[in-house]
Structures are given as C-alpha cells and as structure tokens.
Amino acid sequence: MSEGLKSLFGSRRGAAAAEMALVIPFLVTILFGSIEMGRYFMSSHIVAKAVRDGARFASRQSFTSMPCGGSPTNETGIKNLIRTGTTASGADSRLPFWTNPGTITITIDCDSTAAYTASGIYVNATGGARRVTVTAAVPYQTLFGFTLGTLTVPGRSQAAVMGI
C-alpha cells in the first residue's frame, strides 16, 4: 500500500492542467481588463470629438442666438448634435450608453475688453466677444452593462462665437 501512495504523490501527470487551472482566472482578468480599458479610451475619444463638434457648431450661430451669460436659443439642437451627430431629435447616440442629454452643459461668456470690441466682427456685438464652452460627463457603462459608481467619460471644448 505504501508503494501505491508513493507512486501517486510522485506522479507528474496532470501537473500542467493544475497549473493552468490556477493561472486561467488571472489571464482572463487581464484579457477583459485590457478590453475594457481600450473601450473606455475609445469612448473618451468619441466624447471629446462630440463636444468639439458641438462647440464648433455653436460658434457659428448668430450673436443674438448666443446671449452673454445665458443659454443658446438652439440649445436642444446643439445638445442633439453633440450626443447623436445630428440636430434632429430621435437619432441614435454616438455611444450606446449616452442616453441622457442632461449630461451636456453649454455656457456662454463674454469679454468686453477694447482689444476685442474696437474693430472686426465683434464691433457691433453688445456685451463683447462671446466664447462658448461645451462640457459633457457621460456615465460610463461597462461591456457587461453595469456602471462603475461615479466613473464618467469627460469632455470639454471651447470656441469663439463668430456670429456667422
């Protein structure tokens, strides 16, 4: 009987399978973590491009539709453009988890210093030169469909309003 136990404990058969069973959870965690990190960075790039497009679109609105310290008259259209890529309502979001346009903020501030209002396109603009700032903080949803607390995908862009 003791020779049977010695041969059982001395056997190397199945050692590779046991080692693989110990390593597989670690490898799977690294795999899905890498995929999730890449997906987060891709989402971050999409949000950055979206707010840049929104700021560029808002900067081409007229001075009267972009009041100093107020909100733009076409705020819904600008938010739709940022979130979906079109000013029309009902289009699909750029990101599948970006369902709330309330995550987008559009602010307009004015600079009335003489350097801006003495000549050029701002000479007749009451309040001075306008600058639009678009920010977004989209709650990130993982590949498996759940959110990770307060993890958001941020984006921010500014542009001078041209009044064109």
Residue pairs with C-beta under 8 A, 6 or more apart in sequence:
32 143
35 143
36 142
36 143
39 143
40 140
40 153
43 95
43 138
43 140
43 153
44 153
44 154
44 155
46 94
46 95
47 94
47 95
47 98
47 136
47 138
47 153
47 154
47 155
48 155
48 157
50 82
50 83
50 85
50 94
50 136
50 155
51 82
51 104
51 134
51 135
51 136
51 155
51 156
51 157
52 155
52 157
53 81
53 82
53 85
54 78
54 79
54 81
54 82
54 104
54 106
54 134
54 157
55 132
55 133
55 134
55 157
55 158
55 159
56 157
56 159
57 78
57 81
58 66
58 72
58 78
58 106
58 132
58 134
58 159
58 161
59 132
59 159
59 160
59 161
59 162
60 162
60 164
61 72
61 73
61 74
61 161
61 163
62 163
62 164
63 125
63 126
63 130
63 161
63 163
64 73
65 72
65 73
65 74
66 72
66 73
66 108
66 130
66 132
66 161
66 163
67 108
67 127
68 108
68 109
68 110
68 126
68 127
68 128
68 130
69 108
69 109
69 110
70 108
71 106
71 107
71 108
72 78
72 106
72 108
72 132
74 87
75 106
76 89
76 101
77 87
78 87
78 106
78 134
79 101
79 104
79 106
80 86
80 87
80 88
80 89
80 91
80 101
81 87
82 101
82 104
82 134
82 136
83 93
83 94
83 98
83 101
83 104
84 91
84 92
84 93
84 94
85 91
85 94
93 99
95 138
95 153
96 141
97 138
97 139
97 140
97 141
98 138
100 139
103 136
103 137
103 138
103 139
104 134
104 135
104 136
105 134
105 135
105 136
106 132
106 133
106 134
107 132
107 133
107 135
108 130
108 131
108 132
108 133
108 161
109 130
109 131
109 133
110 127
110 128
110 129
110 130
110 131
111 128
111 129
111 131
112 127
112 128
112 129
113 128
116 122
116 128
116 129
117 123
117 125
117 128
117 129
121 162
121 163
122 128
122 129
125 163
129 160
129 161
130 160
130 161
130 163
131 158
131 159
131 160
131 161
132 158
132 159
132 160
132 161
133 156
133 157
133 158
134 155
134 156
134 157
134 158
135 154
135 155
135 156
136 153
136 154
136 155
136 156
137 152
137 153
137 154
137 155
138 152
138 153
138 154
138 155
139 147
139 151
139 152
139 153
140 147
140 148
140 151
140 152
140 153
141 147
142 148
